[in-house]
Amino acid sequence: MTGEGGTLAWWIDSICINQEDALERSEQVRKMARIYAAALITTVWLGEEDEYTAPAMELLDALEPVELQKLKRIDPLAPCDGMEELCREELGFSIDPRAWTALSWLYKRRFFRRVWVLQECALSMAKMWVCGSRLINPDKLLVVSDYLLSSGWSNLRGFDNVGAAPSALAMHPASYTSLLLRSMMDQGPTFGSRLVTALVHSRMCESTDPRDKIYALIGFFDGSHEERRSYQILSPDYTKSVGQIYLEATDFLLNDSEDLLVLSLGNDRTHRKLKGLPSWVPDFSVTCMTGFGLVRRSIYCASRALKADWDIIYGAKVLRLRASRLDSISGVGESKFEMINGQCHQILSMLADMDDAYVTGQHKKEALWRTLIGDPDRGGNSPQPRNRSAAPSSLETSFHSWLLYYSALWLGAAKESGDRYNLIFTQLAELSDNRIFPQVEEILQLAKRLKRGYGLTSALAKAVMPYKDAFRNLFHARFFRTRGGFIGMGPLSLEAGNSVWLIPGSEVLFVLREKPVTNRFELIGDCYVHGLMHGEAVDGALPKMETIELE
């Protein structure tokens, strides 16, 4: 564009790249990071205004100056009497529930889901976001995204779906994810370790072309000589198939990372979209955060200092490695999503059958509440010395309140006088008599209160919140018990008869499913087993190592 001030060049991605020409597209995508970094300003069109835009902007203005600790004391999804009064008490102002719905809809705009937004946000020197006639300050939105991610508000979906699974759209706004990626560009000993970290952070982002889940991140890391060399290995090439790119990326990350984190990115069959991928190759196109993610690096050390020993048989697309079979799964319970939506029979049954003393010497109630959350500490830091639990014991009090609330919901989800109601009531009464669950009279009283349409009292809502917040860890996981008496959380598709394995070089354990061919297995996913996550299997009599193949 030429005017009185001179010539101004505009680069518009949807116009300047011929999406139908694979070679041109490959060449242009290699330049995109440099284009954003060199641009005077990056302008983003979010779309036209709607009825949610104005109240969402007002809420952004109100939340920006609020201290994070104040925000964390309130859960917008708690069905609590006097929510506006609670907000006024903690924040100094009341919040109309409809404003949260409006903010949720703002984050649901396509812009916040696109993986390419990460480069636009992180690499541009100056940014301007336009929504209809309104200009949005990206920095302000970054601050609020920080609040949403690191506080109890992170599962925001509005008030119409209490207890539902955390929303990917609000959990990981692209604006905040880009900030994380920008901050870690110089972190990590290798390009591979930095890239796999970026893949974890950006997992919930979407792309029209599945290959872009890899290519959109490469541009963050092309500065050093090492990165330029690695960049050539993963250089955008749209003539390759999605499966080939994902296989090559996994191979590279296994070779160039400090651990086997990439194996934890693998999705079990419940979430996978692409057909034909080996079970050990992650389907990066999936936008669901499964497994442990990055939390494993700072919390667990299941294999201690044992060195990884693996190689890839490319012709058969097989990962051959040394590993140790620790246990097998004898019982499978409900998933976390099923638990918060009224299903609990299998877990209650397994809990009733367990001895009061768990394998670690802890009472089974303590083993249960620590297992359900993966036993992290509240800040995500390293755990206490080995064989000691990391999560603060103060969470046990909140767990008791959480049990009271969800026991009432479980009863409420079953029809009174029906077989399911009688079964759950009997199980809760038995566990209540053993002082594992709250008194059954308390549960019945709260169930009646909820059935009449009343919410939690303010005091109970506050008491439930710490454990409810911790419960979001390993959300897409299922409860299980092993033949050796351990309990754990693992992939949704695990089954009785699957086995638990220790793979040297990994901080966590894995669930494998045996195939008809000898020593061939399917990788189901990573798992938490209470009492085996801090090297206990290595310290004791480690079962023999076997050479197995994952297909």
Protein Blocks (a to p, Z undefined) as FASTA:
>chain_A
ZZfkoccddddfklmpcfklmklmmmmmmmmmmmmmmpmbdcddebjcdfklmmmmmmmm
mmmmpcfklmmmpcfkbccehklmmmmmmnopacdfklmmmmmmmmmpmklmpmklmmmm
mmpmbdcddehjaccdfklmmmmmmmmmmmmklmggbjklghiacdfklmmgfklmmmmm
mmmmmgcjbfklmmmmmmmmmmmpccfblklmmmmmmmmmmmbmmlmmmmmmmgccfkbc
fklmmmmmmmmmmmmpcbfklmmmpccfklpmbghiafklccfkbccdehjljmlmmmgc
fkmmaccdddddfknopacdddddfbdcfbdcddfklmmnopaklmmmmmmmpcfbdfko
pafklmmmmmmnoppafkopacddehiafbdfklmmmmmmmmmmmmmmmmmmpcghiakl
mmmmmmmmmmmmnomaccfklmmmmmmmmmnopacdfklmmmmmmmmmmmmgoklccddd
dfkopacdddfkbcehiacdddehiabdcdddddfbghiacdfbdcddehilnopmmmmc
cddddddddZZ
